[in-house]
């Protein structure tokens, strides 16, 4: 009896639909959490800058810009990490790590999305256009910072938070102290949620030689997250004072504070899955603050 050896057929090049799927995964449109974390501080800033009534044209420009710049950031991040992602369980199936997309294609995606976002900024005043150049530099720098510092989240927070001074500039043509307070709170927030995110990858990052705040903080990771959360909420209290906000804003901050306690419950054993859930639930944290802010403006006597 003879045994036939099965012939493995070459699947051929991917179809157009498959390639589009690779690009969607590259820019993480299947995982919108990054868009939401970038969007909430921008909305806080827009509503305060507009005294509760920001121009809807500007709001829509910022929402669209948020989607484009977060997507661009994912593309350049994966380009920077193309030789590292395969060593980390959570990222080993990204398109660049699997060779589904070439490195130069990721760079082209970053460039095209950045140009599209810049096209939106051209609809705003010249001061905001000038500030947008800083946003591009920060977005391009962040992915490479994990090679030189254990706190790349400072650059991530600055990149995510730069929408805040841009929002004030677009509406008020200046950035008052309250705008910089929101910016600082956003940088601190990024350090909080990205440390929870880094706790998921800590074992793999140690093996791959990747720097992160979770590695830097070590056994003090939960303590540092707690202290940073208190610091951030304190800054947002100052925002309320400077912007003359009322009861509903502080109620939103209080509910966000309770949610911060829930995050500590989730990460108490440092289980990777629970830490990832805590990271994802920062969307609710940001939303509670915005809902309180929105209610405060809407329900003023």
C-alpha positions in Angstrom: 0.0 0.0 0.0 1.4 3.4 -0.9 0.7 6.5 1.1 0.2 9.7 -0.9 1.9 12.8 0.5 -0.6 15.6 0.6 0.4 18.5 -1.6 0.2 22.0 0.1 -1.0 24.5 -2.4 0.4 28.0 -2.5 -2.5 30.2 -1.4 -1.1 33.0 -3.6 -1.0 36.7 -2.9 -3.7 38.0 -0.5 -6.9 39.4 -2.0 -7.8 43.1 -1.9 -10.2 42.3 0.9 -7.5 40.6 2.9 -5.0 43.4 2.4 -7.6 45.9 3.6 -8.1 43.8 6.6 -4.3 43.9 7.3 -4.3 47.7 7.1 -7.4 48.0 9.4 -5.5 45.8 11.9 -2.4 47.9 11.5 -4.2 51.1 12.5 -6.3 49.3 15.1 -9.7 50.3 13.9 -10.9 47.0 15.2 -9.8 48.2 18.7 -11.0 51.7 19.2 -9.9 52.1 22.8 -7.0 54.3 21.8 -9.3 56.6 19.9 -11.5 57.0 23.0 -8.6 57.6 25.4 -7.3 60.3 23.0 -10.8 61.8 22.5 -11.9 62.4 26.1 -9.3 65.0 27.0 -9.9 66.8 23.7 -13.6 66.9 24.6 -12.9 68.1 28.1 -10.8 70.9 26.6 -13.3 71.8 23.9 -16.2 72.2 26.3 -14.3 74.3 28.8 -12.7 76.4 26.0 -16.2 76.9 24.5 -17.8 77.6 27.9 -20.2 74.6 27.4 -21.0 75.6 23.8 -18.0 74.8 21.5 -18.6 75.3 17.8 -19.8 72.0 16.3 -17.6 72.5 13.3 -14.5 72.5 15.5 -15.8 69.6 17.6 -16.2 67.5 14.5 -12.8 68.4 13.2 -11.2 67.3 16.4 -13.1 64.0 16.5 -12.1 63.2 13.0 -8.5 64.3 13.7 -8.5 62.1 16.8 -9.3 59.0 14.7 -6.7 59.9 12.0 -3.9 60.7 14.4 -4.5 57.7 16.7 -4.5 55.5 13.5 -1.3 57.1 12.3 0.3 56.6 15.7 -0.5 52.9 15.6 1.2 52.6 12.1 4.4 54.3 13.2 4.4 52.3 16.5 4.2 49.0 14.7 7.0 50.2 12.4 9.2 51.0 15.3 8.4 47.7 17.1 8.5 45.5 14.0 11.4 43.5 15.3 10.1 43.3 18.9 6.4 42.5 18.5 7.0 38.9 17.6 8.6 38.4 21.0 5.6 39.5 22.9 2.5 37.3 23.2 0.0 40.1 22.9 1.6 41.7 19.8 3.0 38.7 17.9 0.0 38.6 15.6 0.2 42.2 14.4 0.4 42.5 10.6 4.1 43.7 10.5 5.2 41.0 12.9 3.6 38.4 10.7 5.0 39.9 7.5 1.5 40.6 6.1 2.5 44.3 5.6 6.0 45.5 4.6 7.7 48.2 6.8 7.6 50.8 4.1 3.9 50.3 3.7 3.4 51.1 7.4 5.4 54.3 6.9 3.3 55.3 4.0 0.1 54.7 6.0 1.6 57.0 8.8 2.4 59.7 6.3 -1.0 59.6 4.5 -3.0 59.6 7.7 -0.9 62.5 9.1 -1.4 64.5 5.9 -5.1 63.9 6.1 -5.2 65.1 9.7 -3.1 68.1 8.7 -5.7 68.8 6.0 -8.3 69.0 8.7 -6.2 71.4 10.8 -6.0 73.7 7.8 -9.7 74.4 8.4 -8.7 76.1 11.8 -6.9 79.3 12.6 -3.2 79.7 11.9 -2.2 79.4 15.6 -3.7 75.9 15.8 -2.0 75.0 12.5 1.3 76.0 14.1 0.7 73.9 17.2 -0.2 70.9 15.0 3.5 70.5 14.0 4.3 69.6 17.6 1.6 66.9 17.6 3.2 65.2 14.6 6.7 65.3 16.2 5.3 63.8 19.4 3.4 61.1 17.6 6.5 60.1 15.6 8.9 60.1 18.6 6.8 58.2 21.2 7.2 54.6 19.7 11.0 54.9 19.8 11.2 56.2 23.4 10.8 52.7 25.0 14.3 52.0 23.9 15.8 54.9 25.9 13.5 55.4 28.9 11.3 53.4 31.2 8.7 56.2 31.0 7.8 56.4 27.3 4.2 57.2 28.6 5.4 60.7 29.2 5.7 61.1 25.4 2.5 59.1 24.8 0.6 61.4 27.2 2.1 64.5 25.6 1.1 63.2 22.1 -2.4 62.3 23.3 -2.7 65.5 25.3 -1.5 68.0 22.7 -5.1 68.1 21.4 -5.9 70.1 24.6 -3.8 73.2 23.9 -4.9 72.9 20.2 -8.5 72.9 21.3 -8.1 76.1 23.3 -6.2 77.7 20.6 -8.8 76.8 18.0 -11.6 78.4 20.1 -10.0 81.1 22.2 -6.8 81.8 20.1 -4.8 81.4 23.3 -4.0 78.6 25.8 -4.9 79.8 29.4 -3.6 78.2 32.6 -6.6 75.9 32.8 -5.7 74.5 29.4 -2.2 73.5 30.6 -3.7 72.0 33.7 -5.8 69.7 31.6 -2.7 68.9 29.5 -0.8 67.9 32.6 -3.7 65.8 33.8 -3.8 64.0 30.4 -0.1 63.2 30.6 -0.5 61.8 34.1 -3.5 59.8 33.0 -1.5 58.2 30.1 1.1 57.2 32.7 -1.6 55.5 34.7 -3.4 53.5 32.1 -0.3 52.7 30.1 1.3 51.3 33.2 -1.7 49.0 33.6 -1.3 48.1 30.0 2.5 47.5 30.5 1.7 45.1 33.4 0.1 42.8 30.9 3.4 42.5 28.9 5.9 42.7 31.8 7.2 39.2 31.5 7.6 39.3 27.8 9.1 42.8 27.9 11.8 41.7 30.3 12.8 38.9 28.0 12.8 41.1 24.9 14.7 44.0 26.7 11.8 46.5 26.3 11.6 49.3 28.8 8.3 50.2 30.5 6.9 51.9 33.6 5.7 48.5 34.9 9.2 47.3 35.0 10.5 50.5 36.5 7.9 50.5 39.3 8.3 46.8 40.0 6.5 45.8 43.2 5.5 49.4 43.7 3.4 49.5 40.5 0.0 49.5 42.3 1.2 52.2 44.8 2.5 54.4 42.0 -0.8 54.0 40.0 -2.7 55.0 43.1 -0.6 58.1 43.8 -0.8 59.2 40.2 -4.6 58.8 40.2 -4.9 61.0 43.3 -2.5 63.5 41.7 -4.6 63.5 38.5 -7.9 64.0 40.3 -6.3 66.8 42.3 -5.3 68.6 39.1 -8.8 68.2 37.7 -10.2 69.7 40.9 -8.0 72.7 40.1 -9.4 72.7 36.6 -12.9 73.0 38.1 -11.8 75.9 40.3 -10.2 77.8 37.4 -13.1 77.1 35.0 -15.7 78.0 37.7 -17.4 74.6 37.4 -20.0 73.3 39.8 -21.6 70.4 41.5 -22.1 68.1 38.6 -18.5 68.4 37.4 -17.3 67.4 40.9 -19.9 64.6 41.0 -18.3 63.3 37.8 -14.9 63.5 39.4 -16.1 61.6 42.4 -17.6 58.8 40.3 -14.3 58.7 38.4 -12.5 58.4 41.7 -14.7 55.4 42.7 -13.9 53.8 39.3 -10.2 54.3 40.1 -10.8 52.2 43.2 -12.3 49.5 41.0 -9.2 49.5 38.8 -7.1 48.7 41.9 -9.4 45.9 42.7 -8.9 44.5 39.2 -5.1 44.7 39.4 -4.7 43.5 43.0 -3.1 40.2 41.9 -1.4 41.6 38.8 -3.1 39.0 36.6 -2.5 39.9 33.0 -6.1 39.6 31.9 -7.4 41.7 34.8 -4.8 44.3 34.2 -5.9 44.6 30.6 -9.5 45.0 31.7 -8.4 47.8 34.0 -6.6 49.5 31.1 -9.7 49.2 28.9 -12.0 50.6 31.6 -10.1 53.9 31.6 -12.6 54.7 28.8 -15.3 54.8 31.4 -13.1 56.9 33.7 -12.7 59.5 31.0 -16.3 59.4 30.1 -17.5 59.9 33.7 -15.5 63.1 33.8 -16.9 64.4 30.5 -20.5 63.5 31.4 -20.1 65.4 34.7 -18.6 68.4 32.8 -21.4 68.3 30.2 -24.1 68.1 32.9 -22.6 71.0 34.7 -22.9 73.2 31.7 -26.3 72.0 30.7 -28.0 72.2 34.1 -26.6 75.5 35.3 -29.3 77.8 36.6 
